[in-house]
């Protein structure tokens, strides 16, 4: 079977989910794909280019899909409720990689570029919703910043799968929505 650029990008994305940017290693991916490094160089100039492809896939799956889903709502409060109901959930693979990327962005220019773009996109969406709810620009910016700060803090909570943690997570999600959203 001849591998494609998409195959390599998919493998890199899965590695990114498993272990963050450092897990995107050409030799390991070649072994996982039962391929040669030559196959890799047919599609990518270097590991950095592959990492960017994996990060862009993360960007799509962790931001654009959520925003598209939330944007299906016509009313801004409903958009925010839709968005928050999906992001304030027990951490997933996407949340785990998000924690790693936020930490890694300090030392890695490729990671910083994509993460900063994701943060700006998410912030802009939140601001737009709060503006449509009738807040002035400063209040909309402030509410968007608080919502995003809560989200990044949320990523770092220990949310085990046990019953007590699940109940705590549910209570916190309800509190977040109560604080950051208008009444339905």
Long-range contacts (C-beta under 8 A, 24 or more apart in sequence): 3-33, 3-35, 3-39, 4-43, 5-43, 5-44, 5-53, 7-33, 8-33, 8-39, 8-40, 8-43, 8-44, 8-50, 8-53, 9-50, 9-53, 9-54, 9-57, 10-57, 12-50, 12-51, 12-53, 12-54, 12-57, 13-53, 13-54, 13-57, 13-58, 15-54, 16-51, 16-54, 16-55, 16-57, 16-58, 16-97, 17-58, 17-93, 17-94, 17-96, 17-97, 18-93, 19-100, 20-97, 20-100, 20-101, 20-104, 21-51, 21-55, 21-100, 21-101, 21-104, 21-108, 21-110, 21-111, 22-104, 24-50, 24-51, 24-54, 26-50, 48-110, 51-110, 51-111, 52-110, 52-114, 55-101, 55-110, 55-111, 55-114, 55-115, 56-114, 58-94, 58-97, 58-101, 58-114, 59-114, 59-117, 59-118, 61-94, 62-94, 62-97, 62-98, 62-118, 63-118, 63-121, 63-122, 64-121, 67-121, 67-122, 67-125, 70-125, 76-128, 76-129, 76-130, 76-132, 76-133, 77-129, 77-133, 77-181, 77-182, 77-184, 78-184, 79-129, 80-126, 80-129, 80-130, 80-147, 80-180, 80-181, 81-177, 81-181, 81-184, 83-125, 84-147, 84-173, 84-176, 84-177, 84-180, 84-181, 85-173, 85-177, 87-151, 87-154, 88-151, 88-154, 88-172, 88-173, 88-176, 88-177, 89-169, 89-173, 90-159, 90-161, 90-165, 90-166, 90-169, 91-155, 91-159, 95-155, 98-155, 99-155, 99-156, 102-152, 102-155, 119-148, 122-148, 123-148, 133-182, 143-180, 146-180, 147-180, 150-176, 150-180
